[in-house]
Amino acid sequence: MNPAKFAVVLGVGLLAVLFVATLYVVWTRIVGLDPTVAQWFAALSTPVRSALALVSGVALGAASLAAPTVAAGVAGLVLLAASGFAAVMAFELVRQRERAGI
């Protein structure tokens, strides 16, 4: 994949991840849930947060390189971001039900 196509796929991946993180915090506040995953990440020490950022950046870059075409890469990264959002929201809803004792 040439550098321009790689930059496009990587940029879309970064935007998708940032959008999902923002949507997660906003949606949990609208629904009235406590964003426990966000609080857990915020409570981590700086070296651990840096290591997590490095690992996720390497994974995002590797996924961008592995994409056969730009369209497939963009679709894959957006699908991955949407799946991550759904998983985190399901986790938050399960935790809310556990706290409520349902």
Secondary structure as UniProt FT lines:
FT   HELIX           3..31
FT   HELIX           36..42
FT   HELIX           46..66
FT   HELIX           70..100
//
